[in-house]
Amino acid sequence: IPLWHQKASQRADGVILWDYHVICIQKRKDANSSHMVLDLDSTLPLRSPLASYVAESIRPSFKLFSEFQRFFRIVHAPVFLQYFASDRRHMKDSSGNWISEPPSYQAIVAEDGTVHNLNEYLDFSSAVVLKNLEAASVNAVFTKRFGVVVDEGQLEEFFSFIY
């Protein structure tokens, strides 16, 4: 999927195609303040208001081919940190060589000892995109291992509904 303002891009507009991308959206304590996005791969300010980040990086008004449709898996941070695991195998080629240098920090291991489940988080084939933002379905973000899935048109609405 295309995202703009990314450090790894070789283009002036910062666009790059990612197979997946992880960001953190931080709820502000003050109800009148904007939610903030933290994207360590972005050239935008480290903490960008959600609306600005969506407009500049995701660009929902940009018309994409159907195969590039973007979905967002939203998982509450404590749930994500409990269950997610990645031993970085996706960063190696078929011979086991690093495609690019891995991060200096340790690989992520889930609380139950699972060492790799990244593919389960990236599997959107069986995911059900929320049709209606209702309390019962939206609250799954706080309890379900894989959270909820929304499309790009629902992203900002989801966060205004949930918080």
N, C-alpha and C positions, 0 to 999 in steps of 0.2 A: 504494500500500500504506500502511496506517496505521503510524505510529511515534509513540510517546509521548515527552513531555519534550523537545519541539522548540521552539526560539526563535521560529520563524515562526508558530507556532500562536496563534490568538486565544482559545483555550479554557483554562480553569483547569487541566485535566489535561494540557495541552500536546500533545494529539493533533493530527496533521496527516496528510493523504494526500499522499504523494510519488509521483512517477512513477518515480524512482530515488533512491538515497541512497548516499553513499560514506563509509565509516568506515575507520579504520586499527586493526588489532589487532596489538598489540606483544607479542612473545614476551619473557618475563622470563628473565633469565640463571639465576636461582635456580629450580631445578625445583620447589621447594615454593611458589613464588609464583604468583599468578593472572596469566593473560594480561590485558593492559590494553587497553581500547578508547578511542580518541581520536575524538570526534565533535564537530567544530567547530560544529555546529548544535544541539547538545543543551544543555539546562539542567542536566543532571547534571554532576558534576565532570569536568573536562577529561580526566582519566585515571580511568576507571571499570573495576573488575574485570569481566571478560567475563561471568561468571555474573550479576552485578548488572545489567549493561547489558542483557543478553538478557531478564532477568525484568522490568525496568522499562520499557525502550524498545520491545522487540520483542513482548513478552508472548505467547509461543507458546501459552499456555493460552487466549487470547482466541479464540473461535470466529469465523472469517471466512467470508464467502461464497466459493465456489470461485474466482470471478474475481479475488479479492484474495489468492490464494495467494502466499506470499513465497518467493522463491528468492534464493540468495546466490552470486554469482560471486566466487570467492576466487582472487586473483592475487598472487603473491609481489611485494613492492614493487619490487625491481630490474627484474623483467620488466615490470610495469605501467608504470614510469617510462620504460622503453625504447620501448614500443610505443604507449601511449595518447596520443591527441591530441584537443583540443577547441578550436575557434575560437569557441565560444559561440553558434553559430547557433541552438541550441535555446532561447536566452534572448531571442529576438526574435520579434515578431509577424509576420504575413504581409506587412506593409508595410515590414519591416526596422527597426522601432522597438524599443528595449529594453523588455521586459516589466517588468523590474526592473533597477536599477543593477548593472552587472557588477562583479566584483571588481577591485581596483586593480592586481593583479599581471597580468603578461603572459599571453596565451592559451597553452595547452600545445601544443607541437609535438613529435612523436615524433622519435627519433634519425634515422630515415630521411627526415625532411622532411614526413611526413604531417601535415596540419593539422586533420583532423577524422575520427574514427572512433568517436565516442561511441555511435552507433547499433549498431555491431557488438558492443560490450560490453553493450548493453541488450537485444540479441536473444536471448531465451530460447526461442524457438520451435523452434530446431534443437538446443538444448543438451540434453545428456544428464545428468540428475540422477544423481549417484552412488548406486547401489543398495546397494553394500557398500563399507565403508571398508577398502580393501586397499592395501598399500604401493604397488603399481604404479600404481593409478589416483590415489591421493592424491598421489603424488610429481609428478604432472603440474602441480600448483600451482607448482612451482619451474621448470618448463621450457616450458609451453605459454603462448602469447600470451594466450589467454583463460582460463587457469587451469582450475579445476573449478567445477562448480555443485552446491550442496547445498540441501536444503530446510531450513526453520527448525528442524525436529526433529533435524537432523543437525549443526547449527552447533557447539554445544559439544562434542559427541562428536568432530567432525572435529578440532578444535584439541587435544583431549586425545590423540587418536590420532597426530597429525602431530608433536607436540612432546613 
